[in-house]
Amino acid sequence: MLSDAHAYLLAGFTEQEVREVLDDLDYLLQNSTWPYSRERTADMIVELPSMLTDFLRSVRRDALQNAMISRKVKAAILG
């Protein structure tokens, strides 16, 4: 699934955590300022860990807190 699973591990994300983000992508996109389509966003997320981080930072804080993703990912983005 991921273009480079090792790069995601170095960035602090497991494949399962990325899968959770992709599973909740519709909700996250509805609550973000991200300008790309769902398909483009999904492609970008699996290509580069930095795109995953950038995307999650564009999601409203309250929406990210309520998202169906791991607490570890939420903490990494929300601080």
Residue, then its C-alpha position, 0 to 999 in steps of 0.5 A: m500500500l505505502s510507497d515506502a513503508h520505512a519512510y513512514l516508520l521514520a516519520g512516526f507512522t505505521e501502515q495501520e495508522v495510515r490505513e486509519v486515516l485513509d478509512d476516515l478520509d471523507y470526514l477529514l476532508q470535509n473538515s479541512t482546508w485541503p484543496y485537493s480531491r479525495e482521490r488525489t489526497a489518497d494518492m498523495i498520502v500513500e506517496l509521501p509521509s510529509m503529505l500525510t502530515d500536511f494534510l492532517r494539519s489542514v484539518r480543523r482541530d476539533a474534527l481531528q480530535n473526533a476522527m477515527i484515527s489513533r491517539k498517537v497520530k492525533a497527539a503528533i499533529l495536535g501537540 
